[in-house]
Amino acid sequence: MSLTSARRVLLIGCGYVGVATGRRLVEAGHSVFGLRRSAGAAAELESAGIRPLVGDITQAELLARLPGPFDWVVNSVSSSRGGAAEYRSVYLEGTHHVLAWLSTQPVAKYVYTSSTSVYSQNDGSEVDEASPAEPTSETGRLLRDAEDLLLAAHRERQFPAIILRVAGIYGPGRGHLFHQLLAGEARIAGDGSRLMNMVHRDDVATALIAALERGRPGEIYNCADDLPVSQFDFLAWNAAQLGRPLPPFATEAENATRKRGLTNKRVSNRKLRALGWIPAFPTYREGYAAAIAAAQNPATELEHHAPVVSLTPRA
Ligand SMILES: NC(=O)c1ccc[n+]([C@@H]2O[C@H](COP(=O)([O-])OP(=O)(O)OC[C@H]3O[C@@H](n4cnc5c(N)ncnc54)[C@H](OP(=O)(O)O)[C@@H]3O)[C@@H](O)[C@H]2O)c1
């Protein structure tokens, strides 16, 4: 890469996906900053070549202290507590704050990681970016509201927003059902036919970079792998790989307490693939084969401490 194409990049919410994305951007020669609330992850960010920033985007005044201007901004904050109030504060108010801040500091691209949970289809049908996205849960509606804010900013003032609707993320250390299986706690819900849509963390990272490099502002892209899989098939394949018995079916009482509003759909990734994105883990089989191998050869983390830039004013 020539120096003239090196970008200043800000990753707001530099966690599981953010660090993997930042590492690749640094390797490509970009100058990358990663914002989190806590200082504890500074070493992890710095070891990936990312300059750690500490602050909270729900505090509007924080943004003015960020070391801008930036060429590319990614917002992949995640609501750790998960309730509607937290979603409203992090996704919706956070997006309001970011839009106000960037109205004075133009960027070339802005990518927001939304979720495929905004599609509430539960009939097993295929959904693409033109399909209705009408979430039934309040948290899902808040994600859509944040998308709508960004798309309106694009329509009204050409704000270069791109929405990436991400499926269930798995990868090293992540994958709830797989870990339940390892712990002997997995249950097949219902008849096991509900479809799950997944994507490996590293493929989310390359999708974010494809969106930054080639995504069209004002567009939505689904980010899921090539193969929606039923819960039964997923558990059966992984159990076979691990040499374990198929887990039992859930009891009626367990099924009755299952999370409501679970969807059943096939998320299409055609539009993202047309952008040139090629997933390294096209199905859960490649993704979990790698995870099983990694679990058998755990890498040793190096301790490396980085200077932390705190954006929180001193008392
Ligand atoms: N997990 C999934 O299956 C899934 C599915 C669809 C979409 N997504 C979306 O994908 C994105 C990436 O997810 P992830 O797994 O990488 O999340 P993650 O590991 O939880 O990382 C999110 C990061 O956001 C930071 N953060 C949270 N609130 C913040 C705030 N108010 N100000 C500044 N930073 C804040 C956290 O910092 P601290 O650690 O310091 O708190 C954390 O490092 C998220 O937008 C998520 O909603 C996830």
PDBQT file of the ligand as one rigid body, heavy atoms in Angstrom, charges set to zero:
ROOT
HETATM    1  N1  LIG A 401     -22.303 -11.010  19.375  1.00  0.00    +0.000 N 
HETATM    2  C1  LIG A 401     -23.073 -11.264  18.327  1.00  0.00    +0.000 C 
HETATM    3  O1  LIG A 401     -23.412 -12.409  18.028  1.00  0.00    +0.000 OA
HETATM    4  C2  LIG A 401     -23.553 -10.109  17.472  1.00  0.00    +0.000 A 
HETATM    5  C3  LIG A 401     -24.527 -10.351  16.521  1.00  0.00    +0.000 A 
HETATM    6  C4  LIG A 401     -24.903  -9.286  15.707  1.00  0.00    +0.000 A 
HETATM    7  C5  LIG A 401     -24.338  -8.042  15.852  1.00  0.00    +0.000 A 
HETATM    8  N2  LIG A 401     -23.410  -7.827  16.819  1.00  0.00    +0.000 N 
HETATM    9  C6  LIG A 401     -22.788  -6.501  16.918  1.00  0.00    +0.000 C 
HETATM   10  O2  LIG A 401     -21.457  -6.625  16.515  1.00  0.00    +0.000 OA
HETATM   11  C7  LIG A 401     -20.671  -5.597  17.145  1.00  0.00    +0.000 C 
HETATM   12  C8  LIG A 401     -19.378  -6.178  17.682  1.00  0.00    +0.000 C 
HETATM   13  O3  LIG A 401     -19.666  -7.075  18.720  1.00  0.00    +0.000 OA
HETATM   14  P1  LIG A 401     -18.513  -7.649  19.657  1.00  0.00    +0.000 P 
HETATM   15  O4  LIG A 401     -18.824  -9.066  19.882  1.00  0.00    +0.000 OA
HETATM   16  O5  LIG A 401     -17.186  -7.249  19.132  1.00  0.00    +0.000 OA
HETATM   17  O6  LIG A 401     -18.797  -6.837  21.000  1.00  0.00    +0.000 OA
HETATM   18  P2  LIG A 401     -17.862  -6.762  22.302  1.00  0.00    +0.000 P 
HETATM   19  O7  LIG A 401     -16.789  -7.771  22.277  1.00  0.00    +0.000 OA
HETATM   20  O8  LIG A 401     -18.798  -6.751  23.478  1.00  0.00    +0.000 OA
HETATM   21  O9  LIG A 401     -17.162  -5.359  22.159  1.00  0.00    +0.000 OA
HETATM   22  C9  LIG A 401     -17.887  -4.182  22.254  1.00  0.00    +0.000 C 
HETATM   23  C10 LIG A 401     -16.974  -3.124  22.788  1.00  0.00    +0.000 C 
HETATM   24  O10 LIG A 401     -17.772  -1.943  22.938  1.00  0.00    +0.000 OA
HETATM   25  C11 LIG A 401     -17.246  -1.234  24.032  1.00  0.00    +0.000 C 
HETATM   26  N3  LIG A 401     -18.293  -0.358  24.528  1.00  0.00    +0.000 N 
HETATM   27  C12 LIG A 401     -19.487  -0.712  25.018  1.00  0.00    +0.000 A 
HETATM   28  N4  LIG A 401     -20.182   0.376  25.361  1.00  0.00    +0.000 NA
HETATM   29  C13 LIG A 401     -19.384   1.440  25.084  1.00  0.00    +0.000 A 
HETATM   30  C14 LIG A 401     -19.522   2.834  25.230  1.00  0.00    +0.000 A 
HETATM   31  N5  LIG A 401     -20.633   3.349  25.751  1.00  0.00    +0.000 N 
HETATM   32  N6  LIG A 401     -18.507   3.644  24.849  1.00  0.00    +0.000 NA
HETATM   33  C15 LIG A 401     -17.369   3.110  24.333  1.00  0.00    +0.000 A 
HETATM   34  N7  LIG A 401     -17.181   1.792  24.153  1.00  0.00    +0.000 NA
HETATM   35  C16 LIG A 401     -18.165   0.964  24.536  1.00  0.00    +0.000 A 
HETATM   36  C17 LIG A 401     -16.862  -2.283  25.043  1.00  0.00    +0.000 C 
HETATM   37  O11 LIG A 401     -15.828  -1.732  25.849  1.00  0.00    +0.000 OA
HETATM   38  P3  LIG A 401     -15.579  -2.248  27.361  1.00  0.00    +0.000 P 
HETATM   39  O12 LIG A 401     -15.148  -3.661  27.207  1.00  0.00    +0.000 OA
HETATM   40  O13 LIG A 401     -14.514  -1.364  27.868  1.00  0.00    +0.000 OA
HETATM   41  O14 LIG A 401     -16.889  -2.092  28.059  1.00  0.00    +0.000 OA
HETATM   42  C18 LIG A 401     -16.372  -3.420  24.136  1.00  0.00    +0.000 C 
HETATM   43  O15 LIG A 401     -14.991  -3.375  24.003  1.00  0.00    +0.000 OA
HETATM   44  C19 LIG A 401     -21.575  -4.945  18.168  1.00  0.00    +0.000 C 
HETATM   45  O16 LIG A 401     -22.079  -3.735  17.636  1.00  0.00    +0.000 OA
HETATM   46  C20 LIG A 401     -22.711  -5.925  18.323  1.00  0.00    +0.000 C 
HETATM   47  O17 LIG A 401     -23.917  -5.276  18.692  1.00  0.00    +0.000 OA
HETATM   48  C21 LIG A 401     -23.000  -8.837  17.618  1.00  0.00    +0.000 A 
ENDROOT
TORSDOF 0
